[in-house]
Amino acid sequence: MKIHTIILIAVAVGLVGCSHGQSQVSVANHSGVTISNVWVSGPRFAQSLGNLPPATEVHLVVEPRGESRCWLSYEAANQKIDSGGRDYFEVSLSHPVSVTIGADLKFTTSDGVKHF
């Protein structure tokens, strides 16, 4: 009977590790121009935020599976900015992430931008 209990616990732990939940992400436009065609994407999700006028902040909920890399793409001042996964930030079920698009049209995050 002990072996069955151990197997049951191992399966439960495995299922919890594979489960998905929600993570909060906010994107703020601190530039002086409208940011258009804004997308937050990850390995198993992509969400459009549309247009962000200056001084606007949008909150969204994404559903990563565990800890996931996220990237941001948007258009502003005749430029297309797409981190394409090379510059990314991580989302997890444990804490929210804030993304800020600055006056230079580059983005920063509360946990820093990582590079692949």
C-alpha positions, 0 to 999 in steps of 0.5 A, spaced: 500 500 500 505 504 501 508 504 494 501 506 491 501 512 496 508 514 493 505 513 486 499 517 487 503 523 490 508 523 484 502 523 479 499 529 483 506 533 484 507 532 476 500 534 474 501 541 479 507 542 475 504 542 468 498 545 470 496 552 467 494 558 471 493 566 470 499 571 470 498 579 470 501 583 465 501 591 464 503 595 458 504 602 459 506 607 454 510 612 456 512 615 450 510 621 446 506 617 440 501 612 439 503 605 440 499 601 435 498 593 433 501 591 440 502 584 441 504 580 448 506 573 446 509 567 449 510 559 447 502 558 448 499 564 447 498 571 443 494 577 445 493 583 441 492 590 445 491 594 439 493 601 440 496 605 446 495 612 446 501 616 450 500 615 458 496 609 457 496 603 461 493 596 459 492 590 464 491 583 461 491 576 463 495 571 460 495 563 461 502 561 461 504 554 463 509 555 469 514 560 467 514 562 460 518 567 456 514 573 453 515 578 448 512 584 445 511 587 438 508 594 436 509 599 431 510 607 433 513 613 429 514 609 422 518 603 426 516 596 427 519 593 434 519 586 435 523 583 440 521 576 437 523 572 443 530 574 443 529 580 448 524 577 452 521 577 459 518 572 464 511 571 466 509 566 471 503 564 476 507 567 482 507 575 480 505 580 476 509 583 470 510 591 468 512 593 461 514 600 460 515 603 453 519 609 454 520 615 450 526 612 446 520 607 444 524 601 447 521 597 452 523 595 459 520 591 465 519 590 472 524 584 472 528 587 467 529 585 459 533 578 458 536 576 452 536 570 448 
